């Protein structure tokens, strides 16, 4: 796996992935099979989405919450897979494992 550089022009640290297509594609039901959240090097809250296209990793999107600025990619130790609640009576879901 290698990167192809930024995947967005907004200034976020999102980047495109270039998979080895000689390997078999994964059977994936969702375009975004995993969502995570954490903090960047300056302590800003960020979200992380992993995108898959045709069974291969294609992009890592890193986005800010509440208009915070970016201070680079979060350290993997500062990111956790987001666990969501079941929808409530109006369909809203809530993060069950927020950062302290």
C-alpha positions as CSV (number, residue, x, y, z in Angstrom):
1,X,0.0,0.0,0.0
2,X,1.2,3.5,-0.8
3,X,-0.3,6.9,-0.7
4,X,-0.9,9.2,-3.7
5,X,-1.0,12.4,-1.8
6,X,-3.8,14.7,-0.6
7,X,-7.4,13.7,-1.5
8,X,-9.0,17.0,-0.6
9,X,-8.2,20.7,-1.3
10,X,-9.8,22.1,2.0
11,X,-6.5,21.9,4.0
12,X,-7.4,18.7,5.9
13,X,-4.8,15.9,6.1
14,X,-7.0,13.4,4.1
15,X,-5.1,11.3,1.6
16,X,-5.6,8.8,-1.3
17,X,-4.4,5.2,-1.0
18,X,-3.1,3.2,-3.9
19,X,-3.6,-0.5,-3.1
20,X,-1.8,-3.5,-4.6
21,X,-4.5,-4.8,-7.0
22,X,-2.6,-8.0,-7.6
23,X,-4.0,-9.0,-4.2
24,X,-7.6,-10.3,-4.0
25,X,-10.3,-7.7,-3.3
26,X,-12.1,-7.8,0.0
27,X,-15.7,-8.5,0.3
28,X,-17.0,-5.3,1.9
29,X,-20.6,-4.2,2.2
30,X,-20.1,-0.5,2.9
31,X,-18.1,2.2,1.1
32,X,-17.1,3.3,4.6
33,X,-16.6,0.1,6.6
34,X,-15.0,1.8,9.6
35,X,-15.3,5.1,11.4
36,X,-13.0,6.4,14.1
37,X,-12.4,9.5,16.2
38,X,-9.5,11.0,18.2
39,X,-7.2,13.9,18.6
40,X,-4.6,15.4,16.4
41,X,-1.1,16.5,17.6
42,X,-2.5,19.8,19.0
43,X,-5.3,18.1,20.8
44,X,-8.0,19.1,18.3
45,X,-10.9,16.6,17.9
46,X,-10.9,14.8,14.6
47,X,-12.9,12.1,12.8
48,X,-11.3,9.5,10.6
49,X,-13.2,7.6,7.8
50,X,-11.7,4.7,5.8
51,X,-13.1,4.4,2.3
52,X,-13.1,1.3,0.1
53,X,-13.7,1.1,-3.6
54,X,-14.2,-2.2,-5.5
55,X,-12.9,-4.1,-2.4
56,X,-9.7,-2.1,-2.0
57,X,-8.7,0.7,0.4
58,X,-9.0,4.0,-1.5
59,X,-8.9,6.9,0.9
60,X,-8.4,8.0,4.5
61,X,-10.5,11.1,5.3
62,X,-9.6,13.1,8.4
63,X,-12.1,15.8,9.3
64,X,-12.5,18.3,12.1
65,X,-15.3,18.7,14.6
66,X,-16.9,22.0,15.4
67,X,-14.7,23.9,13.0
68,X,-11.4,23.1,14.8
69,X,-8.2,23.6,12.9
70,X,-5.9,20.7,11.9
71,X,-2.4,20.1,13.3
72,X,-1.6,17.1,11.1
73,X,-2.5,13.5,11.2
74,X,-3.4,12.0,14.5
75,X,-1.1,9.5,16.0
76,X,-2.6,6.0,15.7
77,X,-2.5,5.7,19.5
78,X,-4.8,8.8,19.7
79,X,-7.5,7.3,17.5
80,X,-10.2,4.8,18.4
81,X,-12.9,3.0,16.4
82,X,-16.2,4.8,17.0
83,X,-18.9,2.8,18.8
84,X,-22.4,4.1,18.2
85,X,-25.5,3.7,20.3
86,X,-28.7,2.2,18.8
87,X,-31.0,4.9,17.3
88,X,-33.3,6.6,19.8
89,X,-37.0,7.4,19.2
90,X,-36.1,10.1,16.7
91,X,-33.3,8.2,15.0
92,X,-30.4,9.9,16.6
93,X,-27.3,7.9,17.6
94,X,-24.6,8.8,20.0
95,X,-20.9,8.0,20.4
96,X,-20.5,5.5,23.2
97,X,-16.8,5.8,23.6
98,X,-15.9,9.6,23.4
99,X,-12.5,10.9,24.3
100,X,-12.2,12.0,28.0
